[in-house]
Amino acid sequence: MNPEDILKNLTPEIVARFRSAIETGRWPNGDKLTAEQRNTCMEAVIVYEHHTLPPEQRTGYVPPKATPCKTDDEQPLSWQSKSEQK
């Protein structure tokens, strides 16, 4: 589906219902979501949030860390034979 078409038909209330349906796996009336419906709801929520919310308010946002977990220091392995270990 075209993102512009999705945005034309979405309201905050519809997006809230889609989020609830994704979370619970059921529509407000209790009917179970199909896999296709779940995927469509997720696509709609992602498109809506991308166009209306700043990144830090979007579903699944993970803020960048102040310090990275990885270091750039190389620590090469040094293989030793059993005779060298003695």
N, CA and C of each residue as an Amber inpcrd file, in Angstrom:
protein
   258
   0.8360000  -1.1780000   0.0000000   0.0000000   0.0000000   0.0000000
   0.8850000   1.2480000   0.0000000   0.4510000   2.2760000  -0.6580000
   1.1650000   3.5360000  -0.7760000   1.1170000   4.2870000   0.5660000
   2.2570000   4.8000000   1.0830000   2.2500000   5.5140000   2.3670000
   1.2840000   6.7020000   2.4030000   1.1580000   7.4120000   1.2810000
   0.2380000   8.5550000   1.2570000  -1.2090000   8.0960000   1.4360000
  -1.5610000   6.9650000   0.8270000  -2.9080000   6.4170000   0.9810000
  -3.1660000   6.0040000   2.4330000  -2.1560000   5.4300000   3.0530000
  -2.2900000   5.0200000   4.4530000  -2.5220000   6.2500000   5.3270000
  -1.7060000   7.2900000   5.1320000  -1.8050000   8.4830000   5.9690000
  -3.1410000   9.2030000   5.8310000  -3.7160000   9.1870000   4.6430000
  -5.0030000   9.8660000   4.4200000  -6.1060000   9.2940000   5.2960000
  -6.0290000   8.0150000   5.5870000  -7.1090000   7.3280000   6.2890000
  -6.8540000   7.1070000   7.7790000  -5.6880000   7.5020000   8.2750000
  -5.3680000   7.2300000   9.6750000  -5.6590000   8.4260000  10.5730000
  -6.1780000   8.1180000  11.7470000  -6.3590000   9.1050000  12.8020000
  -5.6350000   8.5710000  14.0340000  -5.3670000   9.4110000  15.0230000
  -4.7350000   8.8960000  16.2450000  -5.5430000   7.7700000  16.9060000
  -6.8660000   7.8310000  16.8070000  -7.7100000   6.7920000  17.4020000
  -7.5270000   5.4510000  16.6830000  -7.4660000   5.5020000  15.3680000
  -7.2670000   4.2700000  14.5900000  -5.9000000   3.6730000  14.8960000
  -4.8830000   4.5210000  14.9740000  -3.5300000   4.0400000  15.2740000
  -3.4990000   3.4060000  16.6650000  -4.1860000   3.9990000  17.6270000
  -4.2520000   3.4230000  18.9770000  -4.9170000   2.0460000  18.9470000
  -5.9590000   1.8950000  18.1470000  -6.6180000   0.5790000  18.0170000
  -5.6900000  -0.4310000  17.3490000  -4.9570000   0.0170000  16.3380000
  -3.9990000  -0.8710000  15.6730000  -2.9220000  -1.3170000  16.6560000
  -2.3880000  -0.3820000  17.4450000  -1.3580000  -0.7430000  18.4310000
  -1.8920000  -1.7790000  19.4150000  -3.1010000  -1.5400000  19.9010000
  -3.7160000  -2.4770000  20.8420000  -3.9090000  -3.8480000  20.1950000
  -4.3480000  -3.8580000  18.9510000  -4.5520000  -5.1230000  18.2370000
  -3.2300000  -5.8640000  18.0450000  -2.1690000  -5.1280000  17.7340000
  -0.8510000  -5.7460000  17.5640000  -0.3880000  -6.3450000  18.8880000
  -0.5610000  -5.5920000  19.9780000  -0.1120000  -6.0410000  21.3010000
  -0.8670000  -7.2790000  21.7860000  -2.1890000  -7.2760000  21.5900000
  -3.0110000  -8.3590000  22.1440000  -3.2840000  -9.4890000  21.1650000
  -3.1210000  -9.1940000  19.8550000  -3.4290000 -10.1980000  18.8420000
  -4.9130000 -10.3030000  18.5510000  -5.6800000  -9.3390000  19.0660000
  -7.1310000  -9.3580000  18.8780000  -7.6510000  -7.9560000  18.5860000
  -8.7620000  -7.9170000  17.8400000  -9.4650000  -6.6610000  17.5850000
 -10.2490000  -6.2900000  18.8350000 -10.6990000  -5.0300000  18.9510000
 -11.4810000  -4.6360000  20.1340000 -12.7250000  -5.5020000  20.3730000
 -13.2960000  -6.0840000  19.3200000 -14.4830000  -6.9400000  19.4930000
 -14.1230000  -8.3780000  19.8840000 -12.8230000  -8.6720000  20.0250000
 -12.3870000  -9.9980000  20.4510000 -11.9530000 -10.9250000  19.3360000
 -12.2190000 -10.5520000  18.0790000 -11.7840000 -11.3940000  16.9580000
 -10.2610000 -11.4250000  16.8890000  -9.7320000 -12.5870000  16.5470000
  -8.2860000 -12.7590000  16.4490000  -7.7580000 -12.1510000  15.1520000
  -6.5910000 -11.4890000  15.2250000  -5.9420000 -10.9340000  14.0370000
  -5.3170000 -12.0500000  13.2180000  -5.4110000 -11.9410000  11.9110000
  -4.6770000 -12.8560000  11.0410000  -3.2640000 -12.2990000  10.8900000
  -2.3570000 -13.0990000  10.3750000  -0.9830000 -12.6400000  10.1550000
  -0.9640000 -11.4600000   9.1900000  -1.7970000 -11.5190000   8.1700000
  -1.8560000 -10.4220000   7.1940000  -2.3720000  -9.1400000   7.8450000
  -3.3830000  -9.2570000   8.6960000  -3.9140000  -8.0830000   9.3870000
  -2.8670000  -7.4860000  10.3190000  -2.1420000  -8.3550000  11.0290000
  -1.0940000  -7.8700000  11.9280000  -0.0240000  -7.1210000  11.1550000
   0.3980000  -7.6720000  10.0200000   1.4080000  -7.0080000   9.1970000
   0.9090000  -5.6720000   8.6690000  -0.3500000  -5.6210000   8.2520000
  -0.9310000  -4.3750000   7.7530000  -0.9990000  -3.3310000   8.8620000
  -1.4110000  -3.7460000  10.0510000  -1.4680000  -2.8250000  11.1920000
  -0.0810000  -2.2890000  11.5300000   0.9170000  -3.1710000  11.5420000
   2.2790000  -2.7330000  11.8490000   2.7800000  -1.7460000  10.8050000
   2.5190000  -2.0330000   9.5410000   2.9350000  -1.1250000   8.4740000
   2.2750000   0.2380000   8.6520000   0.9940000   0.2530000   8.9600000
   0.2670000   1.5100000   9.1360000   0.8150000   2.3040000  10.3210000
   1.0840000   1.6370000  11.4350000   1.6170000   2.3200000  12.6130000
   3.0000000   2.8880000  12.3140000   3.8390000   2.1290000  11.6380000
   5.1870000   2.5980000  11.3030000   5.1200000   3.8190000  10.3990000
   4.2970000   3.7680000   9.3660000   4.1640000   4.9040000   8.4380000
   3.6290000   6.1220000   9.1810000   2.5890000   5.9230000   9.9860000
   1.9870000   7.0320000  10.7300000   3.0110000   7.6780000  11.6610000
   3.7140000   6.8510000  12.4460000   4.6900000   7.3890000  13.3890000
   5.8340000   8.0870000  12.6730000   6.2690000   7.5360000  11.5580000
   7.3780000   8.1320000  10.8120000   7.0300000   9.5400000  10.3320000
   5.7780000   9.7500000   9.9660000   5.3680000  11.0460000   9.4210000
   4.8290000  12.0110000  10.4670000   4.5130000  11.5440000  11.6720000
   3.8890000  12.4350000  12.6500000   4.6490000  12.5930000  13.9580000
   5.5560000  11.6980000  14.2720000   6.2460000  11.7430000  15.5600000
   7.7470000  11.9170000  15.3880000   8.3970000  12.6010000  16.3390000
   9.8570000  12.6420000  16.3110000  10.4070000  11.2480000  16.6310000
  11.6180000  10.9620000  16.1960000  12.1680000   9.6000000  16.3720000
  12.0970000   9.0700000  17.8030000  12.3550000   9.9110000  18.7960000
  12.3910000   9.4180000  20.1780000  11.0090000   9.0520000  20.7270000
   9.9370000   9.3910000  20.0120000   8.5870000   9.0250000  20.4540000
   8.0110000   7.8470000  19.6690000   8.7470000   7.3290000  18.7220000
   8.2510000   6.2310000  17.8940000   8.3670000   4.8980000  18.6220000
   7.4860000   3.9830000  18.2790000   7.5080000   2.6470000  18.8590000
   8.8400000   1.9700000  18.5520000   9.4470000   1.3910000  19.5720000
  10.6890000   0.6570000  19.3800000  11.9380000   1.5070000  19.3750000
  11.8110000   2.8070000  19.6550000  12.9830000   3.6880000  19.6260000
  13.9650000   3.2920000  20.7220000  15.2220000   3.1940000  20.3580000
  16.2920000   2.9310000  21.3130000  17.2780000   4.0830000  21.1880000
  17.4440000   4.8730000  22.2530000  18.3440000   6.0220000  22.1510000
  19.7940000   5.5760000  22.0070000  20.5960000   6.3990000  21.3460000
  22.0110000   6.0470000  21.2200000  22.6920000   6.1050000  22.5870000
  23.6780000   5.2680000  22.7720000  24.4080000   5.2400000  24.0370000
  25.4340000   6.3630000  24.0620000  25.6860000   6.8770000  25.2560000
  26.6840000   7.9330000  25.4060000  28.0730000   7.4020000  25.0640000
  28.3290000   6.1750000  25.4690000  29.6040000   5.5510000  25.1280000
  29.3100000   4.2370000  24.4270000  29.9810000   3.9790000  23.3330000
  29.7230000   2.7300000  22.6070000  30.1960000   1.5130000  23.3990000
  29.5680000   0.4040000  23.1590000  29.9490000  -0.8510000  23.8180000
  31.2510000  -1.4040000  23.2460000  31.4600000  -1.1320000  21.9850000
  32.6020000  -1.6920000  21.2750000  33.8040000  -0.7520000  21.3910000
  34.9710000  -1.3370000  21.5160000  36.1920000  -0.5370000  21.4660000
  36.8840000  -0.8140000  20.1420000  37.6790000   0.1280000  19.7340000
  38.4190000  -0.0390000  18.4890000  39.7670000  -0.7170000  18.7180000
  40.0670000  -1.0390000  19.9700000  41.3390000  -1.6870000  20.2800000
  41.3220000  -3.1210000  19.7720000  42.3210000  -3.4480000  19.0120000
  42.4330000  -4.8240000  18.5350000  43.1800000  -5.6410000  19.5680000
  42.6930000  -6.8120000  19.8240000  43.3560000  -7.7270000  20.7400000
  43.5040000  -9.0640000  20.0250000  44.5200000  -9.1660000  19.1730000
  44.6720000 -10.3970000  18.3980000  44.9760000 -11.5920000  19.3010000
  44.5020000 -12.7330000  18.8890000  44.7790000 -13.9680000  19.6060000
  46.1790000 -14.4500000  19.2670000  46.8050000 -15.0160000  20.2440000
  48.1270000 -15.5860000  20.0290000  48.0190000 -17.0850000  20.2990000
  48.0920000 -17.8710000  19.2270000  47.9600000 -19.3110000  19.3610000
  49.2910000 -19.9040000  19.7720000  49.2230000 -20.8030000  20.7410000
  50.4320000 -21.4720000  21.1990000  50.2190000 -22.9780000  21.1170000
  51.2850000 -23.6490000  20.7390000  51.1990000 -25.1060000  20.7370000
  51.3960000 -25.5980000  22.1660000  51.0910000 -26.8620000  22.4210000
  51.2260000 -27.4050000  23.7680000  52.6680000 -27.3370000  24.2580000
  53.6140000 -27.4830000  23.3780000  55.0210000 -27.4390000  23.7880000
  55.4180000 -26.0230000  24.2040000  54.7970000 -25.0020000  23.6300000
  55.1200000 -23.6190000  23.9820000  54.4920000 -23.2120000  25.3130000
  53.4560000 -23.8970000  25.7400000  52.7630000 -23.5400000  26.9690000
  53.5290000 -23.9810000  28.2090000  54.4700000 -24.8980000  28.0860000
  55.2040000 -25.4330000  29.2450000  56.2480000 -24.4990000  29.7370000
